[in-house]
Amino acid sequence: MKISFILMLLVCMPCILDAQSWQRIKHVDRKNIDTFTLDHVGNIYVTDGQGSVAKYDESGELILEYASVQLAEIHEIVATSQLKVTLFYKDLQEFVILNRYLASPVLYRFSDFDLGYVEGVTQNYQQALWVVDLSSFSLKMIDVREKRLLEEKSLALIFNQKKVEIMSFQAHQNRMYLIDIYSGVQVFDNIGNFLFRLMEHGPEEAGFDKDYLYYQEDGFLNLIHLYSGPDKRLKLPPGEFSKIRYSDDRLVAVTAQGFDIYKYLSSK
């Protein structure tokens, strides 16, 4: 009996150690978080259903807040640069750029660019907008200064138009990633050419950390290598997380009460 108990402990030990690999650094109370993101230095940006944005530093201290003049849900917030934050209001069909102080908003209405219904939007390194136009079922690159179409690529050969549910459209490392529930994660180059399918299924929410795409599933953080390296899978801390963001062994997880900041203690 004693030997069996010891063997059971040895079998279970890797799972126990893995579950204890995360150290919670801080909990921040904030109700009704809608979506959120991290920038490259670890600042945390959270939004609510009224279109406001709050910026916290990496330790969870509130720095700035932005109150939109329009009460509308922010579909996606991106802070890939320390100098700006972008907001996509899908219901309003608008795209807003804020500076690092969450001020001086620059607003673009998609109706001004002769677009149909925009399901996703991202910026390239030249500050042009790439949009997913569902009306024409294509990717379009727009020069916002001259209000002209620069590129258009049909999506008809890649997606089934009768069965599509796009969850996210993001630029990362000079590529673009279009995530669809049914068709998976599709990868395009910086001029809109289709390259390959990274994943067969599309997670409802995903993010990027260096050379990895990550998402949560069944209590695990799955990291899919974007090129030729190995994939990873980490057991998440216990809890119900509606959304997560991961960067440099640091996890920010949204709960019903606010968000928790964790540090992964095990070395890579």
JOVEN-V293729 format. One record per helix or strand of 3 or more residues. SS is the DSSP state (@ for helix, = for strand). FROM is the first residue (numbers start at 1). LEN is the number of residues. If there is no record, write none. Layout:
# JOVEN-V293729
ss:SS from:FROM len:LEN
ss:SS from:FROM len:LEN
This chain:
# JOVEN-V293729
ss:@ from:2 len:18
ss:= from:22 len:8
ss:= from:36 len:3
ss:= from:44 len:4
ss:= from:53 len:4
ss:= from:62 len:5
ss:= from:76 len:6
ss:= from:84 len:6
ss:= from:94 len:6
ss:= from:106 len:4
ss:@ from:110 len:4
ss:= from:118 len:6
ss:= from:129 len:5
ss:= from:138 len:6
ss:= from:148 len:7
ss:= from:166 len:7
ss:= from:175 len:6
ss:= from:184 len:6
ss:= from:194 len:6
ss:= from:207 len:3
ss:= from:212 len:6
ss:= from:220 len:6
ss:= from:232 len:4
ss:= from:243 len:5
ss:= from:250 len:5
ss:= from:258 len:7
